[in-house]
Amino acid sequence: MGACEVVEGEGVRVGERELVPVVRVTRRVERRAYVGADGVAGQGGGFVRLHPVAVVERSATGERRFAIRDRTVHTLIGLFLVALLVPLLAMVIVWIAECGMRNEE
């Protein structure tokens, strides 16, 4: 069973303003019970993920919401591409160097 909801955290006073974090909470819990001739057993597990979504600024003039953009996925894709391209580039450089040495002989 899983659930996902957006929750506002505790506000922090900064001068005349209050800053309130907003997070997306995703949770999943799994439970199992076994009944057999040997006896009864059970197990369970789960996880909770907190993903920052925004910061809300509340003041006398009103309320403003600042979205938090998560660049983690873009960074991981970039690192993955670098991990693929660097060895390929090294192989091409070695191949070119070997071809150059053969031509000199």
MOPAC internal coordinates of N, CA, C and O (Angstrom, degrees):
PM7 1SCF
backbone

  N    0.0000 0     0.00 0     0.00 0    0    0    0
  C    1.4390 1     0.00 0     0.00 0    1    0    0
  C    1.5196 1   107.68 1     0.00 0    2    1    0
  O    1.2310 1   119.75 1   -46.77 1    3    2    1
  N    1.3248 1   118.09 1   133.23 1    3    2    1
  C    1.4543 1   122.35 1  -178.78 1    5    3    2
  C    1.5141 1   111.01 1  -130.84 1    6    5    3
  O    1.2310 1   121.29 1   -21.43 1    7    6    5
  N    1.3169 1   115.13 1   158.57 1    7    6    5
  C    1.4529 1   120.51 1   179.37 1    9    7    6
  C    1.5205 1   109.30 1  -147.57 1   10    9    7
  O    1.2310 1   120.91 1   -29.38 1   11   10    9
  N    1.3236 1   115.87 1   150.62 1   11   10    9
  C    1.4539 1   121.87 1   178.00 1   13   11   10
  C    1.5229 1   107.52 1  -139.65 1   14   13   11
  O    1.2310 1   120.95 1   -49.40 1   15   14   13
  N    1.3356 1   115.79 1   130.60 1   15   14   13
  C    1.4614 1   119.37 1   179.23 1   17   15   14
  C    1.5235 1   109.74 1  -150.13 1   18   17   15
  O    1.2310 1   120.42 1   -22.44 1   19   18   17
  N    1.3176 1   116.80 1   157.56 1   19   18   17
  C    1.4607 1   122.66 1   177.33 1   21   19   18
  C    1.5211 1   107.18 1  -102.11 1   22   21   19
  O    1.2310 1   120.87 1   -51.28 1   23   22   21
  N    1.3404 1   115.94 1   128.72 1   23   22   21
  C    1.4611 1   121.62 1  -173.50 1   25   23   22
  C    1.5240 1   109.70 1  -128.60 1   26   25   23
  O    1.2310 1   120.77 1   -40.19 1   27   26   25
  N    1.3315 1   116.13 1   139.81 1   27   26   25
  C    1.4627 1   121.29 1   172.58 1   29   27   26
  C    1.5192 1   108.42 1   -91.88 1   30   29   27
  O    1.2310 1   121.11 1   -45.59 1   31   30   29
  N    1.3264 1   115.49 1   134.41 1   31   30   29
  C    1.4586 1   120.81 1   178.80 1   33   31   30
  C    1.5183 1   111.67 1   -86.23 1   34   33   31
  O    1.2310 1   121.13 1     8.13 1   35   34   33
  N    1.3225 1   115.45 1  -171.87 1   35   34   33
  C    1.4641 1   120.52 1   177.68 1   37   35   34
  C    1.5095 1   109.99 1   -72.11 1   38   37   35
  O    1.2310 1   120.73 1   -44.78 1   39   38   37
  N    1.3183 1   116.21 1   135.22 1   39   38   37
  C    1.4551 1   120.65 1   179.23 1   41   39   38
  C    1.5250 1   111.79 1   -76.27 1   42   41   39
  O    1.2310 1   121.24 1   -27.38 1   43   42   41
  N    1.3211 1   115.23 1   152.62 1   43   42   41
  C    1.4610 1   122.18 1   177.41 1   45   43   42
  C    1.5216 1   107.48 1  -120.03 1   46   45   43
  O    1.2310 1   120.65 1   -52.13 1   47   46   45
  N    1.3315 1   116.35 1   127.87 1   47   46   45
  C    1.4582 1   121.40 1   179.91 1   49   47   46
  C    1.5201 1   109.52 1   -81.08 1   50   49   47
  O    1.2310 1   121.25 1   -51.65 1   51   50   49
  N    1.3453 1   115.22 1   128.35 1   51   50   49
  C    1.4588 1   121.38 1   175.46 1   53   51   50
  C    1.5191 1   106.52 1  -131.72 1   54   53   51
  O    1.2310 1   121.15 1   -82.05 1   55   54   53
  N    1.3158 1   115.41 1    97.95 1   55   54   53
  C    1.4639 1   119.59 1  -176.12 1   57   55   54
  C    1.5127 1   110.44 1    64.24 1   58   57   55
  O    1.2310 1   120.94 1    56.72 1   59   58   57
  N    1.3309 1   115.81 1  -123.28 1   59   58   57
  C    1.4616 1   122.56 1  -179.03 1   61   59   58
  C    1.5335 1   112.48 1   -86.94 1   62   61   59
  O    1.2310 1   120.43 1   176.41 1   63   62   61
  N    1.3206 1   116.79 1    -3.59 1   63   62   61
  C    1.4667 1   120.49 1  -174.81 1   65   63   62
  C    1.5173 1   111.82 1  -111.02 1   66   65   63
  O    1.2310 1   122.01 1   -17.83 1   67   66   65
  N    1.3246 1   113.75 1   162.17 1   67   66   65
  C    1.4596 1   120.90 1   172.68 1   69   67   66
  C    1.5271 1   107.03 1  -124.47 1   70   69   67
  O    1.2310 1   120.69 1   -52.29 1   71   70   69
  N    1.3365 1   116.29 1   127.71 1   71   70   69
  C    1.4529 1   121.89 1   177.75 1   73   71   70
  C    1.5241 1   108.94 1  -104.31 1   74   73   71
  O    1.2310 1   120.84 1   -54.33 1   75   74   73
  N    1.3206 1   116.00 1   125.67 1   75   74   73
  C    1.4677 1   121.79 1  -176.26 1   77   75   74
  C    1.5310 1   109.33 1  -120.97 1   78   77   75
  O    1.2310 1   119.86 1   -59.03 1   79   78   77
  N    1.3500 1   117.86 1   120.97 1   79   78   77
  C    1.4638 1   119.26 1   176.62 1   81   79   78
  C    1.5295 1   111.11 1   -76.89 1   82   81   79
  O    1.2310 1   120.80 1   -34.97 1   83   82   81
  N    1.3253 1   116.08 1   145.03 1   83   82   81
  C    1.4686 1   121.71 1   176.81 1   85   83   82
  C    1.5349 1   106.72 1  -122.34 1   86   85   83
  O    1.2310 1   120.87 1   -53.90 1   87   86   85
  N    1.3309 1   115.94 1   126.10 1   87   86   85
  C    1.4648 1   120.31 1  -178.26 1   89   87   86
  C    1.5283 1   110.68 1  -128.23 1   90   89   87
  O    1.2310 1   121.41 1   -26.50 1   91   90   89
  N    1.3289 1   114.90 1   153.50 1   91   90   89
  C    1.4652 1   120.96 1   172.39 1   93   91   90
  C    1.5190 1   106.03 1   -99.20 1   94   93   91
  O    1.2310 1   120.61 1   -58.45 1   95   94   93
  N    1.3088 1   116.44 1   121.55 1   95   94   93
  C    1.4608 1   122.32 1  -179.75 1   97   95   94
  C    1.5229 1   108.39 1  -103.13 1   98   97   95
  O    1.2310 1   121.13 1   -58.12 1   99   98   97
  N    1.3252 1   115.45 1   121.88 1   99   98   97
  C    1.4593 1   121.06 1   176.30 1  101   99   98
  C    1.5168 1   106.91 1  -117.77 1  102  101   99
  O    1.2310 1   120.67 1   -51.34 1  103  102  101
  N    1.2999 1   116.33 1   128.66 1  103  102  101
  C    1.4687 1   119.14 1   179.24 1  105  103  102
  C    1.5139 1   110.22 1  -137.23 1  106  105  103
  O    1.2310 1   122.12 1   -30.39 1  107  106  105
  N    1.3098 1   113.55 1   149.61 1  107  106  105
  C    1.4649 1   120.09 1   177.81 1  109  107  106
  C    1.5117 1   107.77 1  -142.29 1  110  109  107
  O    1.2310 1   121.22 1   -48.98 1  111  110  109
  N    1.3129 1   115.27 1   131.02 1  111  110  109
  C    1.4653 1   122.13 1   179.66 1  113  111  110
  C    1.5222 1   108.07 1  -127.21 1  114  113  111
  O    1.2310 1   120.93 1   -42.50 1  115  114  113
  N    1.3072 1   115.83 1   137.50 1  115  114  113
  C    1.4545 1   120.44 1   178.20 1  117  115  114
  C    1.5247 1   108.87 1  -133.24 1  118  117  115
  O    1.2310 1   120.96 1   -48.07 1  119  118  117
  N    1.3186 1   115.77 1   131.93 1  119  118  117
  C    1.4656 1   121.51 1   178.86 1  121  119  118
  C    1.5154 1   109.46 1  -129.89 1  122  121  119
  O    1.2310 1   121.27 1   -36.28 1  123  122  121
  N    1.3270 1   115.17 1   143.72 1  123  122  121
  C    1.4651 1   119.79 1   177.58 1  125  123  122
  C    1.5195 1   108.52 1  -139.27 1  126  125  123
  O    1.2310 1   121.72 1   -35.16 1  127  126  125
  N    1.3181 1   114.32 1   144.84 1  127  126  125
  C    1.4680 1   120.46 1   175.01 1  129  127  126
  C    1.5211 1   107.98 1  -130.80 1  130  129  127
  O    1.2310 1   121.27 1   -39.69 1  131  130  129
  N    1.3078 1   115.18 1   140.31 1  131  130  129
  C    1.4592 1   121.09 1   179.53 1  133  131  130
  C    1.5256 1   108.90 1  -121.97 1  134  133  131
  O    1.2310 1   121.44 1   -48.76 1  135  134  133
  N    1.3099 1   114.86 1   131.24 1  135  134  133
  C    1.4607 1   120.92 1   175.73 1  137  135  134
  C    1.5235 1   106.21 1  -123.59 1  138  137  135
  O    1.2310 1   120.91 1   -56.09 1  139  138  137
  N    1.3190 1   115.87 1   123.91 1  139  138  137
  C    1.4593 1   119.50 1  -178.85 1  141  139  138
  C    1.5164 1   110.69 1  -146.54 1  142  141  139
  O    1.2310 1   121.22 1     5.48 1  143  142  141
  N    1.3039 1   115.28 1  -174.52 1  143  142  141
  C    1.4624 1   120.87 1  -179.71 1  145  143  142
  C    1.5287 1   111.20 1   -66.10 1  146  145  143
  O    1.2310 1   120.61 1   151.76 1  147  146  145
  N    1.3452 1   116.43 1   -28.24 1  147  146  145
  C    1.4678 1   120.09 1  -178.36 1  149  147  146
  C    1.5248 1   112.88 1   -82.78 1  150  149  147
  O    1.2310 1   119.29 1   163.70 1  151  150  149
  N    1.2997 1   118.95 1   -16.30 1  151  150  149
  C    1.4562 1   120.97 1  -179.37 1  153  151  150
  C    1.5172 1   111.43 1   144.99 1  154  153  151
  O    1.2310 1   121.41 1    20.43 1  155  154  153
  N    1.3150 1   114.90 1  -159.57 1  155  154  153
  C    1.4617 1   122.45 1  -177.47 1  157  155  154
  C    1.5290 1   108.14 1  -119.99 1  158  157  155
  O    1.2310 1   120.67 1   -41.24 1  159  158  157
  N    1.3151 1   116.32 1   138.76 1  159  158  157
  C    1.4621 1   121.14 1   177.24 1  161  159  158
  C    1.5205 1   108.82 1  -140.99 1  162  161  159
  O    1.2310 1   120.64 1   -22.43 1  163  162  161
  N    1.2968 1   116.37 1   157.57 1  163  162  161
  C    1.4567 1   120.73 1   178.45 1  165  163  162
  C    1.5099 1   110.52 1  -149.79 1  166  165  163
  O    1.2310 1   121.12 1   -23.24 1  167  166  165
  N    1.3053 1   115.46 1   156.76 1  167  166  165
  C    1.4570 1   120.86 1   176.02 1  169  167  166
  C    1.5151 1   108.62 1  -152.24 1  170  169  167
  O    1.2310 1   121.11 1   -19.62 1  171  170  169
  N    1.3012 1   115.49 1   160.38 1  171  170  169
  C    1.4515 1   120.00 1   179.04 1  173  171  170
  C    1.5134 1   110.18 1  -158.41 1  174  173  171
  O    1.2310 1   121.12 1   -16.25 1  175  174  173
  N    1.3012 1   115.46 1   163.75 1  175  174  173
  C    1.4568 1   120.80 1   178.60 1  177  175  174
  C    1.5072 1   109.55 1  -168.14 1  178  177  175
  O    1.2310 1   121.32 1   -10.82 1  179  178  177
  N    1.3028 1   115.08 1   169.18 1  179  178  177
  C    1.4489 1   118.47 1   178.52 1  181  179  178
  C    1.5092 1   111.44 1  -178.26 1  182  181  179
  O    1.2310 1   120.88 1    -2.25 1  183  182  181
  N    1.3288 1   115.93 1   177.75 1  183  182  181
  C    1.4506 1   121.20 1   176.07 1  185  183  182
  C    1.5192 1   109.11 1  -149.34 1  186  185  183
  O    1.2310 1   121.74 1   -20.74 1  187  186  185
  N    1.3177 1   114.28 1   159.26 1  187  186  185
  C    1.4577 1   121.49 1   175.30 1  189  187  186
  C    1.5211 1   106.68 1  -132.32 1  190  189  187
  O    1.2310 1   120.52 1   -47.12 1  191  190  189
  N    1.3308 1   116.62 1   132.88 1  191  190  189
  C    1.4649 1   121.22 1   178.50 1  193  191  190
  C    1.5196 1   108.05 1  -122.72 1  194  193  191
  O    1.2310 1   120.82 1   -51.39 1  195  194  193
  N    1.3247 1   116.04 1   128.61 1  195  194  193
  C    1.4610 1   121.69 1   176.94 1  197  195  194
  C    1.5249 1   107.91 1  -109.87 1  198  197  195
  O    1.2310 1   120.58 1   -60.46 1  199  198  197
  N    1.3125 1   116.50 1   119.54 1  199  198  197
  C    1.4607 1   121.87 1  -178.10 1  201  199  198
  C    1.5286 1   108.49 1  -117.18 1  202  201  199
  O    1.2310 1   119.49 1   -65.97 1  203  202  201
  N    1.3521 1   118.58 1   114.03 1  203  202  201
  C    1.4673 1   120.21 1   179.38 1  205  203  202
  C    1.5244 1   110.92 1   -61.80 1  206  205  203
  O    1.2310 1   120.83 1   -45.95 1  207  206  205
  N    1.3213 1   116.02 1   134.05 1  207  206  205
  C    1.4560 1   120.97 1  -177.47 1  209  207  206
  C    1.5296 1   111.36 1  -112.87 1  210  209  207
  O    1.2310 1   120.46 1   135.92 1  211  210  209
  N    1.3417 1   116.72 1   -44.08 1  211  210  209
  C    1.4660 1   120.16 1  -175.55 1  213  211  210
  C    1.5210 1   110.39 1  -163.01 1  214  213  211
  O    1.2310 1   122.06 1    -9.43 1  215  214  213
  N    1.3337 1   113.67 1   170.57 1  215  214  213
  C    1.4647 1   121.97 1   170.02 1  217  215  214
  C    1.5223 1   105.68 1  -125.22 1  218  217  215
  O    1.2310 1   121.12 1   -50.00 1  219  218  217
  N    1.3278 1   115.46 1   130.00 1  219  218  217
  C    1.4679 1   120.86 1   179.69 1  221  219  218
  C    1.5244 1   107.79 1  -103.63 1  222  221  219
  O    1.2310 1   120.95 1   -51.63 1  223  222  221
  N    1.3373 1   115.80 1   128.37 1  223  222  221
  C    1.4656 1   121.48 1   177.43 1  225  223  222
  C    1.5198 1   107.76 1  -104.94 1  226  225  223
  O    1.2310 1   120.48 1   -61.11 1  227  226  225
  N    1.3122 1   116.70 1   118.89 1  227  226  225
  C    1.4692 1   121.72 1   178.63 1  229  227  226
  C    1.5187 1   108.70 1  -111.84 1  230  229  227
  O    1.2310 1   121.37 1   -51.23 1  231  230  229
  N    1.3311 1   114.98 1   128.77 1  231  230  229
  C    1.4639 1   120.31 1   178.39 1  233  231  230
  C    1.5211 1   108.52 1  -144.28 1  234  233  231
  O    1.2310 1   121.15 1     2.62 1  235  234  233
  N    1.3191 1   115.40 1  -177.38 1  235  234  233
  C    1.4646 1   120.11 1  -179.76 1  237  235  234
  C    1.5334 1   111.10 1   -65.02 1  238  237  235
  O    1.2310 1   120.46 1   153.62 1  239  238  237
  N    1.3186 1   116.72 1   -26.38 1  239  238  237
  C    1.4678 1   119.79 1  -178.05 1  241  239  238
  C    1.5290 1   112.96 1   -84.10 1  242  241  239
  O    1.2310 1   120.34 1   168.58 1  243  242  241
  N    1.3145 1   116.95 1   -11.42 1  243  242  241
  C    1.4572 1   119.50 1   178.92 1  245  243  242
  C    1.5209 1   112.46 1   141.56 1  246  245  243
  O    1.2310 1   121.55 1    20.49 1  247  246  245
  N    1.3181 1   114.64 1  -159.51 1  247  246  245
  C    1.4612 1   121.23 1  -175.76 1  249  247  246
  C    1.5248 1   109.08 1  -125.99 1  250  249  247
  O    1.2310 1   120.77 1   -47.91 1  251  250  249
  N    1.3379 1   116.13 1   132.09 1  251  250  249
  C    1.4652 1   121.29 1   176.31 1  253  251  250
  C    1.5201 1   108.56 1  -124.50 1  254  253  251
  O    1.2310 1   121.29 1   -34.79 1  255  254  253
  N    1.3214 1   115.14 1   145.21 1  255  254  253
  C    1.4696 1   121.17 1  -178.96 1  257  255  254
  C    1.5292 1   108.45 1  -117.35 1  258  257  255
  O    1.2310 1   120.52 1   -52.21 1  259  258  257
  N    1.3335 1   116.62 1   127.79 1  259  258  257
  C    1.4579 1   122.94 1   178.30 1  261  259  258
  C    1.5245 1   107.99 1  -112.41 1  262  261  259
  O    1.2310 1   120.98 1   -66.59 1  263  262  261
  N    1.3222 1   115.73 1   113.41 1  263  262  261
  C    1.4652 1   120.30 1  -179.33 1  265  263  262
  C    1.5279 1   110.15 1   -71.59 1  266  265  263
  O    1.2310 1   120.92 1   -35.02 1  267  266  265
  N    1.3331 1   115.84 1   144.98 1  267  266  265
  C    1.4604 1   122.12 1   175.69 1  269  267  266
  C    1.5205 1   106.59 1  -105.51 1  270  269  267
  O    1.2310 1   120.89 1   -60.26 1  271  270  269
  N    1.3178 1   115.91 1   119.74 1  271  270  269
  C    1.4574 1   120.63 1   179.64 1  273  271  270
  C    1.5224 1   109.15 1   -95.68 1  274  273  271
  O    1.2310 1   120.74 1   -53.25 1  275  274  273
  N    1.3051 1   116.20 1   126.75 1  275  274  273
  C    1.4611 1   121.46 1  -178.86 1  277  275  274
  C    1.5312 1   108.74 1   -93.20 1  278  277  275
  O    1.2310 1   120.68 1   -66.00 1  279  278  277
  N    1.3004 1   116.30 1   114.00 1  279  278  277
  C    1.4636 1   122.18 1  -178.47 1  281  279  278
  C    1.5300 1   112.19 1   -95.46 1  282  281  279
  O    1.2310 1   119.78 1  -171.57 1  283  282  281
  N    1.3084 1   118.02 1     8.43 1  283  282  281
  C    1.4544 1   121.80 1  -175.94 1  285  283  282
  C    1.5223 1   111.92 1   -59.71 1  286  285  283
  O    1.2310 1   120.01 1   135.38 1  287  286  285
  N    1.3196 1   117.58 1   -44.62 1  287  286  285
  C    1.4615 1   120.97 1  -178.23 1  289  287  286
  C    1.5278 1   110.41 1   -61.65 1  290  289  287
  O    1.2310 1   120.25 1   136.74 1  291  290  289
  N    1.3274 1   117.13 1   -43.26 1  291  290  289
  C    1.4601 1   120.61 1   179.89 1  293  291  290
  C    1.5336 1   110.42 1   -64.45 1  294  293  291
  O    1.2310 1   120.33 1   139.31 1  295  294  293
  N    1.3153 1   116.97 1   -40.69 1  295  294  293
  C    1.4613 1   121.10 1   178.53 1  297  295  294
  C    1.5170 1   111.22 1   -63.80 1  298  297  295
  O    1.2310 1   120.23 1   135.58 1  299  298  297
  N    1.3217 1   117.16 1   -44.42 1  299  298  297
  C    1.4645 1   120.37 1   179.78 1  301  299  298
  C    1.5237 1   112.02 1   -64.54 1  302  301  299
  O    1.2310 1   119.95 1   140.25 1  303  302  301
  N    1.3196 1   117.70 1   -39.75 1  303  302  301
  C    1.4668 1   120.58 1   177.17 1  305  303  302
  C    1.5279 1   110.21 1   -63.70 1  306  305  303
  O    1.2310 1   120.41 1   137.99 1  307  306  305
  N    1.3260 1   116.82 1   -42.01 1  307  306  305
  C    1.4609 1   120.69 1   177.34 1  309  307  306
  C    1.5170 1   112.10 1   -61.21 1  310  309  307
  O    1.2310 1   120.51 1   135.40 1  311  310  309
  N    1.3286 1   116.64 1   -44.60 1  311  310  309
  C    1.4668 1   120.22 1   178.16 1  313  311  310
  C    1.5224 1   111.33 1   -63.57 1  314  313  311
  O    1.2310 1   120.37 1   141.60 1  315  314  313
  N    1.3208 1   116.91 1   -38.40 1  315  314  313
  C    1.4637 1   121.26 1   178.37 1  317  315  314
  C    1.5274 1   110.61 1   -63.16 1  318  317  315
  O    1.2310 1   120.50 1   135.67 1  319  318  317
  N    1.3333 1   116.65 1   -44.33 1  319  318  317
  C    1.4649 1   120.15 1   179.14 1  321  319  318
  C    1.5230 1   111.54 1   -64.21 1  322  321  319
  O    1.2310 1   120.37 1   139.49 1  323  322  321
  N    1.3221 1   116.89 1   -40.51 1  323  322  321
  C    1.4651 1   120.43 1   176.64 1  325  323  322
  C    1.5189 1   110.08 1   -62.41 1  326  325  323
  O    1.2310 1   120.16 1   137.72 1  327  326  325
  N    1.3307 1   117.30 1   -42.28 1  327  326  325
  C    1.4665 1   120.92 1   179.74 1  329  327  326
  C    1.5287 1   111.25 1   -63.22 1  330  329  327
  O    1.2310 1   119.82 1   151.34 1  331  330  329
  N    1.3230 1   117.95 1   -28.66 1  331  330  329
  C    1.4662 1   120.98 1   176.76 1  333  331  330
  C    1.5310 1   112.21 1   -82.09 1  334  333  331
  O    1.2310 1   120.49 1   138.53 1  335  334  333
  N    1.3289 1   116.66 1   -41.47 1  335  334  333
  C    1.4549 1   120.53 1  -172.30 1  337  335  334
  C    1.5269 1   114.07 1   -78.30 1  338  337  335
  O    1.2310 1   119.40 1   145.08 1  339  338  337
  N    1.3141 1   118.75 1   -34.92 1  339  338  337
  C    1.4672 1   120.82 1  -177.52 1  341  339  338
  C    1.5323 1   111.54 1   -60.94 1  342  341  339
  O    1.2310 1   118.47 1   131.03 1  343  342  341
  N    1.3330 1   120.52 1   -48.97 1  343  342  341
  C    1.4745 1   118.66 1   177.10 1  345  343  342
  C    1.5269 1   112.82 1   -62.40 1  346  345  343
  O    1.2310 1   119.92 1   141.82 1  347  346  345
  N    1.3322 1   117.76 1   -38.18 1  347  346  345
  C    1.4603 1   120.21 1   177.78 1  349  347  346
  C    1.5241 1   111.06 1   -63.96 1  350  349  347
  O    1.2310 1   120.41 1   137.29 1  351  350  349
  N    1.3088 1   116.83 1   -42.71 1  351  350  349
  C    1.4544 1   121.39 1   177.71 1  353  351  350
  C    1.5259 1   110.65 1   -62.99 1  354  353  351
  O    1.2310 1   120.13 1   138.72 1  355  354  353
  N    1.3128 1   117.36 1   -41.28 1  355  354  353
  C    1.4681 1   121.36 1   178.05 1  357  355  354
  C    1.5325 1   110.39 1   -62.85 1  358  357  355
  O    1.2310 1   120.16 1   139.29 1  359  358  357
  N    1.3361 1   117.31 1   -40.71 1  359  358  357
  C    1.4649 1   120.52 1   178.39 1  361  359  358
  C    1.5231 1   110.99 1   -63.54 1  362  361  359
  O    1.2310 1   119.96 1   139.36 1  363  362  361
  N    1.3272 1   117.68 1   -40.64 1  363  362  361
  C    1.4668 1   121.37 1   179.04 1  365  363  362
  C    1.5228 1   110.21 1   -65.22 1  366  365  363
  O    1.2310 1   119.81 1   138.07 1  367  366  365
  N    1.3171 1   117.97 1   -41.93 1  367  366  365
  C    1.4643 1   121.35 1   179.57 1  369  367  366
  C    1.5254 1   110.46 1   -63.52 1  370  369  367
  O    1.2310 1   120.16 1   136.43 1  371  370  369
  N    1.3245 1   117.30 1   -43.57 1  371  370  369
  C    1.4614 1   120.82 1   178.03 1  373  371  370
  C    1.5331 1   109.90 1   -63.28 1  374  373  371
  O    1.2310 1   119.90 1   137.65 1  375  374  373
  N    1.3169 1   117.80 1   -42.35 1  375  374  373
  C    1.4665 1   121.31 1  -179.74 1  377  375  374
  C    1.5302 1   110.89 1   -62.81 1  378  377  375
  O    1.2310 1   120.34 1   136.52 1  379  378  377
  N    1.3316 1   116.96 1   -43.48 1  379  378  377
  C    1.4650 1   121.12 1   178.61 1  381  379  378
  C    1.5280 1   110.31 1   -63.82 1  382  381  379
  O    1.2310 1   120.55 1   137.56 1  383  382  381
  N    1.3327 1   116.55 1   -42.44 1  383  382  381
  C    1.4611 1   120.39 1   178.97 1  385  383  382
  C    1.5220 1   110.83 1   -62.85 1  386  385  383
  O    1.2310 1   119.92 1   137.23 1  387  386  385
  N    1.3240 1   117.75 1   -42.77 1  387  386  385
  C    1.4696 1   120.94 1   178.97 1  389  387  386
  C    1.5220 1   111.40 1   -65.52 1  390  389  387
  O    1.2310 1   119.85 1   140.10 1  391  390  389
  N    1.3157 1   117.90 1   -39.90 1  391  390  389
  C    1.4705 1   120.78 1   177.34 1  393  391  390
  C    1.5251 1   110.81 1   -64.16 1  394  393  391
  O    1.2310 1   120.33 1   140.45 1  395  394  393
  N    1.3231 1   116.98 1   -39.55 1  395  394  393
  C    1.4668 1   121.20 1   177.82 1  397  395  394
  C    1.5120 1   111.63 1   -64.06 1  398  397  395
  O    1.2310 1   119.91 1   140.45 1  399  398  397
  N    1.3268 1   117.77 1   -39.55 1  399  398  397
  C    1.4697 1   121.02 1   179.66 1  401  399  398
  C    1.5218 1   110.72 1   -68.71 1  402  401  399
  O    1.2310 1   119.60 1   144.14 1  403  402  401
  N    1.3227 1   118.36 1   -35.86 1  403  402  401
  C    1.4800 1   121.84 1   178.34 1  405  403  402
  C    1.5176 1   110.76 1   -66.66 1  406  405  403
  O    1.2310 1   120.29 1   141.18 1  407  406  405
  N    1.3330 1   117.05 1   -38.82 1  407  406  405
  C    1.4585 1   121.27 1  -179.16 1  409  407  406
  C    1.5198 1   111.74 1   -68.14 1  410  409  407
  O    1.2310 1   119.97 1   149.78 1  411  410  409
  N    1.3402 1   117.66 1   -30.22 1  411  410  409
  C    1.4650 1   121.40 1  -179.66 1  413  411  410
  C    1.5164 1   111.45 1   -72.91 1  414  413  411
  O    1.2310 1   118.95 1   155.01 1  415  414  413
  N    1.3168 1   119.61 1   -24.99 1  415  414  413
  C    1.4645 1   123.31 1  -177.52 1  417  415  414
  C    1.4559 1   111.38 1   -75.46 1  418  417  415
  O    1.2310 1   120.10 1   180.00 1  419  418  417

